[in-house]
């Protein structure tokens, strides 16, 4: 979008927050860059230069605006919609892969050479993987400086910098302030709360309808791993350097987030996964505009615009839970999952005194599972044990870098995997916005009530007009039911 100068100028002059994260405005006369909705007086059009990423702005020598804080804007919705190399690379960079494994590790995961990846990222985003990761480290450093009392040296290494000197130089270059000045300017209440718990706000593009999003997560919560408590969805997180516990609460204009981490180096990854869990980088205006064009969906969209797809923080975990939930009630699926957690999950302590006790077991911890210990039909036991063995061996990979089409085909090749299981994993674990569930009972029942075709083949044909947002159409169809997944817990 940044190449459409006229459209970008209009967005900046109208301070349109819908375009935050889509592009960034660099101002030649001041040397700063802003988000489109910056509250400052818009510069003259001839002084504006538009960039596709904050990293590109920083690479050209611009520093972040102190008023609109462009580094805290929602991420580009392109990376949620697309499944090409650039989109998959951006999802992995957001997950901290470059910081942990370098550009060679990023290339290895994607199956391309480092030169190919660098060339494509430069062509589309104006910055290579190292610059993009550096911009992300700067944002993480700012969060740690402003929301914790960690010593600056600890902040530097927790944010992913290789030295304190590099950390200091980057912060000064990006924010035109020293780390100490950033901490001094932070709100006085920023570090209040439970010791060791980081409090921050997760931005999103409005509108956001929280009922089905948090209702789904709360209604399907696995005891010991997830809970709804004091107006927040809380869960444990398995992270690269350790573990964490997060509490997420819907608020006007943002999601309140509290994170307790065993290792602060996991902050960037934890934030990225929480954003994916709540689908916060979606573009609800584009989604709702497309779905509203169908007269059958218009009343549903108008009643509660901004529905998101509830996703996951762990793709392998969700796949296991999808198998446990085949042809059983929500309560039965939670019971099966809770038994696995109690028997095989890793115990953790909850610093806020809640009911979170375990991490959901990783595939490696379930690979030696005794099928006879599972209280489910033999065929489903085979499905589950085959899945965890393939995940543990690395023969099947589910992650931010997964190719949606290839992974769906690989899932369908497993015993006991039908279209519903493969598509619900594609929708909620892999993040495919066009995944569709025409055989789902709730979808078919809603379609029939709305006068839509209710047979899978006919409904799929009708749903072609909803592409590429059929996963969101599923949320609107499910919402016609009175099931607890559609109700924000009190």
N, C-alpha and C positions, 0 to 999 in steps of 0.2 A: 504493500500500500504506500510505502514511503516515496515511491517514484511518482505518485499522483499528486503533484505539488498543489494544484488548485484545491483538491479535496482536503489535503492536510492543512492548508491555510484556513479553510472554513472551519475545520474541527478545532483549531487552536483559537481562532477568533471567537468561537461560540463556547469555548472551554468545555468541550464535550467529553465527559469522563468515559463514554463508551469506547473511546479510541485509546485509552490508557493501556500501554503494553503493546499496541499494534505498531506504534512508531514513536520516535523521540524527536523533539525539536531542539536543535542546537542554534544558539544565537551568536552570530559572528562578532557583534559589537561588545558583548559581555564575556564571551568565552565560557558560557554555562550551557547546560542542556536541561530540558524540562519535559514533563509529561504534557499531553495536550490540554489537560484540565487545570494547568497551573493558575493559581489565583492572581498572579501578577498581571500588570497591563501587558497585553500581547505586543510583541515587537513588530516592527514594520515587516511586511512580507519579504522585502528584498534583503532583510537581515537574517532570515530563517534558512536553515539547512536541515533537511530531514534524514534521519537514520533509522535503520530497521532494528537496532539493538542498542542498549546502554553501552555495551562493550565497544561498538563502533564509534560512539561519541567519545568515549574515554580514549580510544586509540588515536582519534584525531585531535586530542589535546583539550577537550572540553571537560569541565567539572560539573558535578551534580548541583542542581538548584537546592538551596537551603529551605525554600518555602514549600515547594511541592514534593520534594524528595522522590524523584523519579525512580530511584532504585527500589522503592517499595510498591510500585504499581503492579497490578495483576500481570501474570505472564501472558505471552501472546497465545490466543486461542488456536493459532495455526497448528501448534504441536499436539493438540488434542484431536484435531480433525484429520490430519495427514498421517500416512504410514510410510512415507518415502525416507530416503537416507537422512536428509537434513532433519526431519521431524524426529526420527528415532535417535539421532545423535544428540539433539537438544534435550530430549527426555533423559538420556543417560548423563549428560553434563549436569542437568538439574539434580540428578541423583548422586552427584559427587564422584562419578567414575574417573574423570580426568585428574582430580586431586588424589585419588587413591592409586590409580593404575597408570596414569599418564596418557598421552595421546596414543601411544602404541596399544595400551589396553583398550581404549575406546575403539580403535580400528579393529582389534582382534574380535571384539564382541560383535561388531557390525559386519565383519567379513570383507572389509575393504582395506586398501592401503592408506597409510597416514596422509600421503599426498592427495589421494582422491577426496578424502574427508575434508582436509584443509581447503582444497580448491572449491568444493561445493559450499562450505560454510562461508568462505570469503565472498563468493559470488552472490549469495543470498542475504547474508547478515552483515557483511562488511567487516567481519572479524573472524579469526580462526579459533579453534577449540581452546587454545591457551588463553587468549584474550577473553573469551566468553567465561571461562572458569575463573579468571582473575576478577572479572566484574562481580561474579557470584561470591567470591571470597570477600570482596570489599563489602558487599551487602551483609554477609554473615558477621563480619567483624563489627560493623556498625551496630547490629542487633546486640551482640555480646557486650560491646562497650556501653551501650545505653541502657540495657536491661539487667545487667549483672554487676556484681562487685569483684569479678575475677581480676587478678593482676593483669596488666597489659601483655606481659610475656605469655601468660596462659591464653589470653584472647587470641594472640597472634597464631599460636600453634593450633588452637581449637578451630580457628577459621580456615586453616589449611595452608598458612604461609610457612615458608621454609626457614625464615629468620625474622627476628623482631625488626631489624632494619628494613627489610622488604615490606613488612606490615606497616611501619610508620610512613615510609615513602608513598605507598599506595594510598593510604587513608588521606594523606595530605594532598596527593595529586587528584584523587577522585572527589573529595568533599571540601577541599580548601580549608581544612581544619586539622589540627593534630588530634590524635586519639584522646588526649587529656581534655582538649577543648570540647570534643564531642560529648564526653561524659559530663562535663560541667554544664553544658547546655541541655542535657536530657531532663525531662520532667522529674520533679522530686519524687513522685509516686512510682516511678518506673521500676525500682528495685524492691518495692514492698511486696509482702506475701510470704509464703512458705519458703524457708531457706533452701537454696539449691534449685528452686523452680523458676524457670524463665517464663515471663509473661509477655505476650506480644499480640498484635492484631494481624489477622490475615485478610487482605483486601479481596474484593471480588467485583465483577461487573453487575450492576443492578439491571433488572430485579433478581432477587433470589427468594424462592419460596421454600422455607425450611421444613415444612411438615413432613412430606414424604422422605426427604433426605435424612433427617435425624430420626424420624419415625421408623424407617426401614432399619437403620443401624441399631436402634434400641430394641426393636421387636425381635430381631434375629441375634441379639448379643449372646455370646457364649460365656457362661458363668466362669469367673476367674480370669478371663481375658478381656471382656468388655462389660460395661455397665452404664446405666443412665443414673446420674446422681447429682443432686443439687443443680438441676437445669443444664447439665453438661453430659455429653457423650464422652466416656473415658475408656481408654484401652491401653494395653501394653504394646510395645513396639520392639521387634527384633531389628537391630541396626548393625552396620558394618563393624563398629568398634565396641559395641556393648548393647545395652538395651535402654528403653525409655518408657515413660508413661505420659500420655497426653490427655488433656481435657479440652474439649471443643464445645463452645456455646454460641448459638446464633445471637447476634446483636444487630441493631440498625446500622447498616453501612459496613459491617465487618464481622468476622468470626473471632471471638475471643479465644485465645490459645494459651494453655499453660503446659509447659514441657519440663519434665524431670528426666535428666539424662545421666546415665552412669559414666559417660565420656562426652565432654562438650564438643569434641570433634564431629559428633553425629548431628549437630544442630541443622546444618544445611540439608542433609538427607531427610531428617525428621520433618522439617517444614515442607519439603518437596512432596513427601508421601502424604502428609496431611492435606495438602492442597489437592492432590490427585484423589484422595479419599472422598473429598467433598465436591470435586469437580469445579473448583473455584476459578479456573482459567477459561471456563466456557464463555461463549458469546450468546447470552440468552435472547438478545434482540434478534439476531439472525435465526436462531432456532425457532423462536415463537412466530416470527414472520412467515417462515416456510410452513409450519404446521397450521397456522391460523388460516392459510389459504384454502384448506379443506373445510367445507361447511360443517362436517360432522365433528371436527375437532375444535372449531372456533369457540363454542361455549366453554369447553374445558380450559383452553388457553386463556381466555378472557377472565375466567373465574380465579385462576391462580397462576399468573404468568411467572416465568423464571424457575420452573422445576429443573432440578439437576439429577444426574444419574449417580446414585450412591455407589461408590467404588470400593477399593480396598487398599490397604497399606502393604499387603503381601500377596502376590499373585499365586504362589504355590498354596498358601493357606486357603485362599478362596476356592481354588480348584478342589482341594480335599473336601471343603465344606459343601461345595456344589454336589459332589458325589454322595455325601452323607444325606443331603436333602432330596435326593431323587425319590419321587413318589411317596413322600411322607410329609407330615405336617411340620409347620415351623417349630413347634414345641418339641417334636420328636427329633428333628435335625439338631436342635440345641442340645438335647440330651445326649445324642451320639457324640457330638463334638466335645461336650464337657467331659465325657468319659475318657476320650483320647487325651485331653488336656491334663486331667488328673493323673493318668497313668504314665504319660510320656513328656509332658511339658516341663520346661525349666522354671523352677520357683523364683519369684522376684518379690521384693518388698515394695509396698505402696507408701510413699512418703507422706501422702495426704490422708492416710488412714482409711482408705476405701476398701472395696472388695476385690481388688485386682491382685491375683496371687501367682499367675503363671504367664509365660510366653507360650503362644500356640506352638506345638512341636513342629520342628523343621522336617522336611522329607527324609533327611538322614536319620532322624530319631524315630521315624515311623517305618523305615525300610525293613526292619526285622520284626515287624508286627505279626503276631500270631493270628491268622485269619479266624481261628476257632474262638478267639476272645471277642469277636465282634458280634453283637446282637443284631444281625441283619441277614437277609437272604444270601445264599451262597454266591449267586451271580454278582451281587453288589459287593461282596467281600473281594471277589476276584477283580472287579473294576477298581476298587480302592487300592488294593495291594499292587496291582499293575501300575497304577498312576504314581504312587509314591516311589516305587522302584525305578520307574523311568525318570522321575524328577531327581531322585538321589543320584542316579548314575550319570546324569547330565544328558541323557538321550533326548529328553524333552525339556525345553527351557521356556519358562514363562516370566516375562519381565517387561520393563519399559521399552526395551529394544525389540520386542517380539514383532515379527511381521504378522499382521492379523490374518491374512489369507492362509499363509503357510501353517501357522500355528493351529488354526481351526481345522485344517485338513489333518494335521498330526493328531489332534484330539479325537477326531471322528474315526481314526484308525485304531483307537484303543478299544478293547472289549467293554461293552456296556455303555459306551458314549454315543448318545443320539444327538440330533440337532439341538434339542433344548439345552442339554448340558454344555455342549460346545459353544452355543451362542450366548448363554448367560455368562460363561467365563469370558468370552470375547467382549461382552458389554461391560461387565463390572470389574474384571481383573485386568484385561488388556486395554480397556478404554476405547474400544471401537464405537464411535458415535452412531454408526449405522447398523449395529447388530440388532436383529429382530427376532421375536419369539412368537411366531404365528401359531405354534402348537400349545402355548401356555394357556391353561384353563382360565386364568383371570383375564388375559388379553382377549380370548375368544368370547367370554361372557360379556365383557365390556363392549366389544365390537357388535355383538348381537343387540345389546340394549341401545346402541347408537344408530342402529340401522345399517351397519357395515357388514360386509360378508364375514361369516364366522368360520368357514372352512379354511384350513391353512393355505391351500393354494390360491383361493380367491382373495383371501385377506392379503397375502403377499403381493398379489397383482395390484390391489388397491393401494397398498402401502408404498408402491414405487414412487408415488407423488410426494411422499414424505422424506425421501432421501435428500441429503445424507444424514438425516436426523432421526432415523427410526428408533434408536435407543431412547430418545427423549419422548417420542410418541408412546412408547411402552409405559413410561412413567405417568403420562396423562391418562392412559387407558386404565392402568392399575388403580389410579386415584379415584375412579368411579366406585370402587368397592369400599366397604366399611371396615376392611381389615386393619389391624393395629399398625401395619407398616405405613399407613397413610396419616397417622395421627402423631403430632408432636407431643411427646410425653409431658405430663404436668410436673 
